[in-house]
Each structure stands twice: as C-alpha cells, then as structure tokens.
Amino acid sequence: MILSLIVMFVSGLILFCLSHKHLLLTLFSIEYLVLSLYLMFNIFMLMFGFEMYFILVFLIFSVCEGALGLGVLVSMIRSYGNDYLSSLSILSW
C-alpha cells in the first residue's frame, strides 16, 4: 500500500515536471499530488493514532488551492483566449 502511494507521488511529480505547455494539465497534476499526499497523511495518522484535525486543515488548504488555480485559469482564458503558458508574460501583469 505504501509503495503504491509512493509510486503515485513520484508519477505526479514527473507529470508536473513534463506538463509545461498547458495550465490545465499543470493544475491536474498538482491536484493528483495533493490527493496522493492526502492518502499518505491519512494512512500515517491512522497507523500512529494521531488526531485527524491536521487532515481536515490539509483538505481545507487543498480546496483553497484548487479554487485559486481555477480562478487563475478562468482569468487567463478570458484575457488571452487560451491556457498556453507560453503566451503568459510577467511584464503584462
């Protein structure tokens, strides 16, 4: 079980490093990383008998991160018409 979670995390990191063309693919890979981290934290907390409040705080931050990413994606599509990261320029912000 732990090995499959580590494979999930590493594959999410590889996907994050290789998806540098579209913003939506990058957001999907970040959410996949958050999901694998959530499962790891959940198993760790259950194994050692810790409180589950940290997992609740982690879920709150991950939902905020997802909403922020979608807001940036919608803003970028309205401004530029696409989600290519190459069309984004720091000077235009």
C-alpha positions, 0 to 999 in steps of 0.5 A: 500500500505504501509503495503504491502511494509512493509510486503515485507521488513520484508519477505526479511529480514527473507529470508536473515536471513534463506538463509545461505547455498547458495550465490545465494539465499543470493544475491536474497534476498538482491536484493528483499530488495533493490527493496522493499526499492526502492518502499518505497523511491519512494512512500515517495518522491512522497507523500512529493514532494521531488526531485527524484535525491536521487532515481536515486543515490539509483538505481545507488548504487543498480546496483553497488551492484548487479554487485559486488555480481555477480562478487563475485559469478562468482569468487567463482564458478570458484575457488571452483566449487560451491556457498556453503558458507560453503566451503568459508574460510577467511584464503584462501583469 
